[in-house]
Amino acid sequence: RDLHSFPTRRSSDLIAADHPPYEPTRDVAVVYRLQLSAGQQDEQSVRMAYTAASGRVRIEAPDNPGYMLIDRAEGRLIMVVDQMHTFMEMPFDARMGAGLLLNDKMAFSRHGMEKVAGLLCTAWDVTSGATHARMCIAADGVILRADGSDPRRGEGRLEAVSVSYAPQPANLFAPPAGYHKIEMPRGMPGRAPG
């Protein structure tokens, strides 16, 4: 074969490939320990579940009255409030999930390998606007640790304490049957005027 018959990679392909997967490549449930800026809040536990079938994410914290469902493909976020048996849909803004969700608008710079929760991960410096973080991300796209700062929200640290690779039931990623949809209050970002 001559040299011209081999596929070549453009420099833009090489640059674009130098980032972790933007979302996990398989079903997973992760329990994180979250520490926000000193004086804001005590350490808390956050659970994140992901299903590869639909690409949906479920995020819950024990102190919250419900949980969030994120459907990036549809561009929506669903807030479920168990106490009231209600849910509310709103447009999903990628900045809302900055600590747990990656996207192609972020800049990545690769560093060494580390181990978190017994799993190997690559350390990345991640920048999105004025938000900066050092993240450790497994080869399959699971974020295992993130230390970051944001001018609006301050500093925070998120670290996986357990990771379970297992099929996630589809019903975790939709509001339960019988819950009622409520409209977003006026003045909330994403609500249509009127």
Stockholm file with secondary structure:
# STOCKHOLM 1.0

chainA/1-194         RDLHSFPTRRSSDLIAADHPPYEPTRDVAVVYRLQLSAGQQDEQSVRMAYTAASGRVRIEAPDNPGYMLIDRAEGRLIMVVDQMHTFMEMPFDARMGAGLLLNDKMAFSRHGMEKVAGLLCTAWDVTSGATHARMCIAADGVILRADGSDPRRGEGRLEAVSVSYAPQPANLFAPPAGYHKIEMPRGMPGRAPG
#=GR chainA/1-194 SS CCGGGSCCCCHHHHHHTSSCCSSCSSCEEEEEEEEESTTTCCCEEEEEEECTTTCEEEEECTTSSEEEEEETTTTEEEEEEGGGTEEEEEECCGGGGTTTCCCTTSEEEEEEEEEETTEEEEEEEEEETTEEEEEEECTTSCEEEEEEEETTTEEEEEEEEEEECSCCCGGGGSCCTTCEECCCCTTSTTCCCC
#=GC SS_cons         CCGGGSCCCCHHHHHHTSSCCSSCSSCEEEEEEEEESTTTCCCEEEEEEECTTTCEEEEECTTSSEEEEEETTTTEEEEEEGGGTEEEEEECCGGGGTTTCCCTTSEEEEEEEEEETTEEEEEEEEEETTEEEEEEECTTSCEEEEEEEETTTEEEEEEEEEEECSCCCGGGGSCCTTCEECCCCTTSTTCCCC
//
